[in-house]
Amino acid sequence: MDEDTRYEAVRSRDARFDGEFFFAVETTGIYCRPSCPAVTPKRHNVRFYATAAAAQGSGFRACRRCRPDAVPGSADWNVRADVVGRAMRLIGDGVVDREGVAGLAGRLGYSARQVQRQLTAELGAGPVALARAQRAHTARVLLQTTGLPVTEIAFASGFASVRQFNDTIREIYASTPSGLRAAARTARRAPTPTAGIPLRLAHRGPYRSGAVLDLLEREAVPGVEEVSGPPGRRTYRRTLRLPHGTGIAAVHERPGTTRTTSGAHPGGWLDAQLHLTDPRDLTTAVGRLRRLFDLDADPYAVDERLGADPRLAPLVAARPGLRSPGAADPEELAVRALVGRTESERLVQRYGKTLDAPCGSLTHLFPEPAALSGAPGTLGTLATALADGAVRLDPGADRDEAQQALLALAGLDARTVAVMRARALGDPDVAPPGLDAPDTWRPWRSYAWQHLRTAGELE
């Protein structure tokens, strides 16, 4: 998009572009999402940025009306397999906070200087600035939804000091941490301590939550997952193994998508709660839920491309906004894709770690690859490769390299590897196994697969 096209999106408050770019107003010093309801600024006062971090780095603070830091992520990072796309997925998973820029660069196979240069050239912000913007958003969520002391929130969000935390909050939100908390309390009732961390997981456009919940319900492994409630109002709950501890997540189905008067879907959110043993894991947990539910997709681009195909057009028309679910834990998904649901349940009971505080039917974490490396046959081979790093399935993994490494393991067939690539690696362009998928479906063949599967045309 050129800048004039971006301005037209701002002028029409087009929510389709929330998260794809940001705009800032020089006369106010504020940056916003394209759908911000405020009065449209004059064109000559507007500057455009690829990321919130770039706008913040130029001295703009976040709008209090549209909260641009809470938009869905750009769908580009899921599609792209280059260094920038892989880096953005890793930053979203909290790698910079845990391992620093050197750790990020090491995972990408580049020097820290090369990663800094590429991100800055394309996005207007380097890895530190991008991680800082993410930390600020995490801090705001914790301030507004929990009763944790401000000092604990500072370190839980990834800041190195309370002073750095205070300065960042003032700079980005034009408020003190206590001011953000007070404003949230006057806007809504304070959360109860037993409710966990309440979240709204934003998405753009229509979202077929029923189809996602159907899939998760069919696949649910007892002890690790459960789906409860009547269709249309189901709740999916699962346990999470996280870098600093464990968690239990609950995500609620939404019965439908509200349309605007123009007929367009402005987007919405899924309500969720997180119970974490360590609040430092909030960013990582949210990122994993977003990948599982495919919340950063661009349904407009997907439906436009697939809807032009004669075979897929009626399926797209029947289910606009159908998503291609990913995985909350890619290594777990790989094992489950190999052995199936029944054997996965047996592995959980035999090798899974019991939660210190079980919650209803959620009693275990899925076993780590190292715990399964002694298993016979293909399972042991896969688990060993995952445990020793011969196969990488983290958000920054090179998808082609991962696929080749999986295919090189004895006993893994092409169909199982395709499932792993689509789900564990979150690749939006995996051709349905056994089907001659035309190039016109690219780069959204994983979504075509989901349409055919949901319609009962594929298993």
C-alpha positions in Angstrom: 0.0 0.0 0.0 1.2 3.5 -0.8 0.6 6.3 1.7 -2.4 7.7 -0.1 -4.1 4.3 0.1 -3.2 4.1 3.8 -4.8 7.5 4.4 -8.0 6.4 2.6 -8.1 3.4 5.0 -7.7 5.8 8.0 -10.3 8.2 6.6 -12.8 5.3 6.2 -11.8 3.8 9.6 -11.2 0.5 7.9 -10.6 -2.1 10.6 -9.2 -4.6 8.1 -5.9 -2.8 8.3 -5.6 -2.7 12.1 -2.2 -4.2 12.9 -1.0 -4.0 9.3 0.1 -0.4 9.8 -0.2 2.5 12.3 -0.6 6.2 11.7 0.7 9.1 13.9 -0.5 12.7 14.0 2.3 15.2 14.3 0.1 17.9 15.8 -1.1 15.7 18.8 1.9 13.5 19.2 -0.4 10.4 19.3 -0.3 7.2 17.2 -3.4 5.1 16.4 -4.8 2.1 14.6 -6.5 2.8 11.2 -10.0 2.2 12.7 -9.6 4.8 15.4 -13.0 6.6 16.0 -11.4 10.0 16.6 -11.7 12.8 14.1 -9.7 12.1 11.0 -6.5 14.2 10.9 -5.5 16.2 7.9 -3.3 14.3 5.5 -0.3 16.6 5.8 -0.2 16.0 9.6 -0.1 12.1 9.3 2.9 9.8 9.3 2.7 6.1 8.7 4.6 3.3 10.5 4.9 -0.5 10.0 5.0 -1.2 13.7 3.9 0.4 17.0 7.5 0.3 18.1 8.5 2.5 15.1 5.9 5.0 16.1 7.0 5.0 19.7 10.6 5.3 18.6 9.7 8.5 16.8 8.3 10.0 20.0 4.5 9.3 19.6 2.4 7.9 22.4 -0.4 5.4 22.2 -4.0 6.7 21.7 -6.2 6.1 24.7 -9.3 5.7 22.6 -8.3 3.0 20.1 -5.4 1.3 22.1 -3.2 0.6 19.1 -1.0 -1.7 21.1 -3.9 -4.2 21.4 -4.5 -4.8 17.7 -4.1 -8.2 16.0 -0.6 -8.9 14.7 0.2 -8.5 11.1 -0.6 -11.5 9.0 2.6 -11.0 7.1 4.6 -12.5 9.9 2.8 -15.8 9.6 3.1 -15.9 5.8 6.7 -14.8 5.4 9.5 -17.3 5.8 12.4 -14.8 5.6 14.5 -13.5 8.5 12.2 -10.6 9.3 9.1 -12.8 9.5 10.9 -15.4 11.6 12.3 -12.7 13.9 8.9 -11.2 14.4 7.4 -14.6 15.4 10.3 -15.2 17.8 10.0 -11.7 19.4 6.2 -12.3 19.8 7.1 -15.5 21.7 9.3 -13.5 24.1 12.7 -14.7 23.0 14.4 -11.3 23.3 13.2 -10.9 26.9 14.5 -14.3 27.8 17.6 -14.6 25.6 18.4 -11.1 24.5 19.2 -10.0 20.9 22.2 -12.4 20.8 19.8 -15.3 21.5 17.4 -14.1 18.8 20.2 -13.8 16.3 21.5 -17.3 17.2 18.2 -18.9 16.6 17.9 -17.2 13.2 21.5 -18.1 12.2 22.6 -14.5 11.7 24.7 -12.1 13.6 23.0 -9.6 15.9 24.2 -6.7 13.7 22.5 -8.3 10.6 19.3 -8.9 12.4 19.3 -5.3 13.7 19.9 -3.9 10.3 17.2 -5.9 8.5 14.5 -5.2 11.1 15.3 -1.5 11.2 15.5 -1.2 7.5 12.1 -2.8 6.9 10.1 -2.0 10.1 11.7 1.2 11.4 12.6 -0.5 14.7 15.2 -3.0 15.9 14.6 -6.1 18.1 15.1 -4.2 21.3 12.5 -1.5 20.4 10.1 -4.2 19.2 10.4 -6.1 22.4 10.1 -2.9 24.5 6.7 -2.2 22.8 5.6 -5.7 23.6 6.7 -5.4 27.2 4.7 -2.1 27.5 1.6 -3.8 26.3 2.1 -6.7 28.7 2.6 -4.3 31.6 -0.6 -2.4 30.7 -2.6 -5.7 30.7 -1.2 -6.7 34.0 -1.8 -3.3 35.5 -5.4 -3.2 34.4 -6.4 -6.8 35.0 -4.5 -7.9 38.1 -3.8 -6.8 41.6 -0.1 -7.5 41.4 2.1 -4.9 43.0 3.5 -2.4 40.5 7.1 -3.5 41.2 6.3 -7.1 40.5 4.6 -6.1 37.2 7.7 -4.2 36.1 9.9 -7.3 36.3 7.1 -9.7 35.2 6.8 -7.6 32.0 10.5 -8.0 31.2 11.8 -4.6 32.3 15.3 -4.5 33.8 14.4 -1.9 36.4 11.4 -0.1 37.9 12.8 3.2 36.6 12.9 1.9 33.1 9.4 0.5 33.5 8.0 3.9 34.8 9.8 5.9 32.1 8.4 3.6 29.3 4.8 3.7 30.6 4.9 7.5 30.8 6.4 7.8 27.3 4.0 5.4 25.6 0.8 5.9 27.5 1.3 9.5 28.8 0.4 8.2 32.3 2.0 6.6 35.3 1.5 2.9 36.1 -0.8 3.8 39.0 -2.7 6.1 36.7 -3.3 3.3 34.2 -4.5 1.1 36.9 -6.8 3.7 38.4 -8.4 4.5 35.0 -9.1 0.8 34.4 -10.8 0.5 37.8 -13.1 3.4 37.2 -14.0 2.0 33.8 -15.0 -1.5 35.0 -15.2 -3.6 38.1 -11.9 -4.9 39.4 -11.2 -8.6 38.6 -11.5 -11.2 41.4 -8.3 -12.9 42.4 -9.7 -16.3 41.3 -10.5 -15.2 37.8 -7.0 -15.3 36.6 -5.8 -12.7 34.1 -8.8 -11.8 31.8 -7.9 -11.1 28.2 -9.5 -10.1 25.0 -7.7 -11.8 22.1 -8.3 -9.5 19.2 -8.8 -10.7 15.6 -9.6 -8.9 12.3 -12.6 -9.7 10.2 -15.1 -12.6 10.6 -14.0 -15.5 12.8 -15.6 -19.0 12.6 -15.0 -19.9 16.2 -17.4 -22.9 16.0 -15.3 -24.7 13.4 -12.1 -24.2 15.5 -13.8 -25.4 18.7 -15.2 -28.4 16.7 -11.6 -29.4 15.7 -10.2 -28.8 19.2 -13.0 -30.8 20.8 -12.4 -33.8 18.4 -8.7 -33.7 19.2 -8.8 -32.9 22.9 -6.5 -35.1 25.0 -8.0 -35.8 28.5 -5.9 -34.5 31.3 -4.3 -31.8 29.1 -7.4 -30.3 27.4 -11.2 -30.1 27.7 -14.1 -28.5 25.9 -17.2 -27.9 27.9 -20.5 -26.2 27.3 -23.2 -26.2 24.6 -22.3 -25.5 20.9 -22.1 -21.8 20.4 -21.0 -21.1 24.0 -18.2 -23.7 24.5 -15.1 -23.1 26.5 -11.7 -24.6 25.6 -9.3 -25.1 28.5 -5.8 -26.5 28.5 -2.6 -26.7 30.4 0.6 -24.9 29.2 4.3 -25.6 29.7 5.9 -22.1 29.7 9.5 -20.9 30.1 9.1 -19.8 33.7 6.4 -22.1 35.0 3.1 -23.6 34.0 -0.3 -22.2 33.1 -4.0 -23.0 32.5 -5.7 -21.2 29.7 -9.5 -20.9 29.0 -10.8 -19.5 25.7 -14.5 -19.0 25.1 -16.4 -19.5 21.9 -18.3 -16.5 20.5 -21.6 -17.5 18.8 -21.3 -15.0 15.9 -19.7 -12.0 14.4 -21.4 -8.6 14.5 -21.7 -6.8 11.2 -21.5 -3.1 10.7 -24.2 -1.2 8.9 -22.1 -1.4 5.7 -22.1 -5.2 5.9 -18.3 -5.4 6.7 -16.9 -7.4 9.5 -14.8 -5.0 11.7 -13.3 -7.8 13.7 -13.7 -8.7 17.3 -12.1 -10.8 20.0 -12.2 -14.0 21.9 -12.6 -13.8 25.7 -10.0 -15.7 27.6 -8.5 -16.2 31.1 -4.9 -17.2 32.0 -3.8 -18.7 35.3 0.0 -18.5 35.5 2.4 -19.7 38.1 4.8 -16.9 37.0 3.4 -13.7 35.4 6.6 -13.3 33.3 5.0 -15.9 31.0 2.1 -13.7 30.0 3.5 -12.6 26.7 4.5 -16.1 25.7 1.2 -17.6 26.7 -0.8 -15.1 24.8 1.3 -15.6 21.7 0.8 -19.4 21.9 -3.0 -18.9 22.2 -3.0 -16.6 19.2 -1.2 -19.2 17.1 -3.4 -22.0 18.3 -6.6 -20.0 17.3 -5.0 -18.4 14.2 -6.0 -14.9 15.4 -3.5 -12.9 13.4 -4.8 -14.1 10.0 -6.1 -11.8 7.3 -9.5 -13.4 6.4 -10.2 -10.8 3.8 -7.1 -11.8 1.8 -7.7 -15.5 2.3 -11.4 -15.4 1.3 -10.8 -13.2 -1.7 -8.2 -15.5 -3.1 -10.0 -18.8 -2.3 -13.4 -17.5 -3.1 -12.3 -16.9 -6.7 -11.9 -20.7 -7.2 -15.0 -22.5 -8.5 -14.5 -25.5 -6.2 -13.9 -23.4 -3.1 -16.2 -20.5 -3.7 -19.4 -22.1 -2.2 -17.3 -23.3 0.8 -15.9 -19.8 1.4 -19.3 -18.2 1.1 -20.7 -20.7 3.6 -17.9 -20.1 6.1 -16.3 -16.7 5.7 -13.4 -16.2 8.1 -12.6 -19.9 8.6 -9.2 -20.2 10.3 -6.3 -22.7 10.1 -5.6 -23.5 13.7 -2.0 -23.8 14.8 -0.6 -25.2 18.1 -0.1 -24.1 21.6 3.0 -26.3 21.9 4.5 -27.2 18.5 6.5 -30.2 19.8 3.4 -31.6 21.5 1.5 -31.2 18.3 4.1 -33.1 16.4 3.9 -36.0 18.7 0.2 -36.0 18.7 0.1 -35.9 14.9 2.2 -39.0 14.8 0.5 -41.2 17.4 -3.1 -40.0 17.5 -5.5 -39.1 20.3 -5.8 -42.4 22.0 -2.0 -43.0 22.3 -1.5 -39.4 23.3 -3.8 -39.9 26.3 -1.8 -43.0 27.3 1.5 -41.0 27.0 0.1 -38.2 29.2 -0.9 -40.7 31.9 2.4 -42.5 31.8 5.0 -39.7 31.1 3.2 -36.4 31.6 4.1 -34.2 34.6 1.3 -33.9 37.1 0.3 -30.3 37.9 1.1 -29.0 41.4 -2.5 -27.7 41.5 -4.8 -29.7 39.2 -7.9 -27.8 38.0 -10.9 -30.0 37.5 -10.1 -32.5 34.7 -6.9 -30.7 33.8 -4.3 -32.7 35.7 -1.1 -33.0 33.5 1.3 -31.3 31.2 1.9 -33.1 27.9 5.2 -35.0 28.2 8.3 -33.2 27.0 10.2 -34.8 24.1 13.1 -35.8 26.4 10.7 -37.9 28.4 9.7 -39.8 25.3 13.1 -40.2 23.7 13.4 -43.8 24.9 10.1 -44.9 23.3 10.4 -47.5 20.6 10.0 -46.9 16.9 9.2 -43.6 15.2 8.0 -42.0 18.4 11.4 -42.4 20.0 13.1 -41.2 16.9 11.0 -38.1 16.6 11.2 -37.3 20.3 15.0 -37.6 20.3 15.3 -35.3 17.3 13.1 -32.7 19.0 14.9 -33.0 22.3 18.4 -32.6 20.9 17.5 -29.8 18.4 17.9 -31.9 15.2 14.4 -30.8 14.4 13.3 -27.3 15.4 9.6 -26.3 15.5 9.8 -23.1 17.4 8.1 -19.9 15.9 11.4 -18.8 14.3 12.2 -22.2 12.7 12.9 -22.3 9.0 9.9 -24.2 7.7 11.6 -25.8 4.7 14.5 -27.0 6.8 12.2 -28.4 9.5 10.2 -30.3 6.8 13.3 -31.8 5.4 14.5 -32.8 8.8 11.2 -34.5 9.6 11.0 -36.3 6.3 14.5 -37.7 7.0 13.3 -39.5 10.1 12.4 -43.1 9.6 8.7 -43.8 9.8 7.3 -40.3 9.1 5.1 -40.1 6.0 4.4 -37.1 3.9 0.9 -36.6 5.2 1.9 -36.5 8.8 4.7 -34.1 8.0 2.2 -31.9 6.2 0.0 -31.8 9.3 3.1 -30.8 11.4 4.0 -28.1 9.0 0.6 -26.6 8.8 -0.2 -26.9 12.6 3.1 -27.0 14.5 4.9 -24.5 12.2 1.8 -22.4 11.5 2.5 -22.4 7.7 -0.6 -20.9 5.9 0.4 -22.5 2.6 0.5 -26.3 3.0 -1.2 -28.2 0.2 -3.9 -30.7 1.3 -2.2 -34.1 1.3 -3.1 -36.3 -1.7 -4.7 -33.4 -3.5 -3.4 -31.6 -6.6 -3.9 -28.1 -5.2 -3.6 -25.4 -7.9 -1.2 -22.5 -7.5 -4.1 -20.1 -7.5 -4.8 -21.2 -4.0 -1.4 -19.9 -2.8 -0.4 -18.6 -0.4 -3.4 -19.9 1.5 -3.5 -23.6 0.7 -3.7 -24.5 4.5 -7.0 -22.6 4.6 -8.3 -24.4 1.5 -7.4 -27.7 3.3 -9.5 -26.5 6.3 -12.5 -25.6 4.1 -12.4 -29.0 2.4 -12.0 -30.8 5.7 -14.8 -28.9 7.4 -17.1 -29.6 4.5 -16.4 -33.3 4.8 -14.5 -33.6 1.5 -11.2 -34.5 3.1 -10.4 -36.4 6.3 
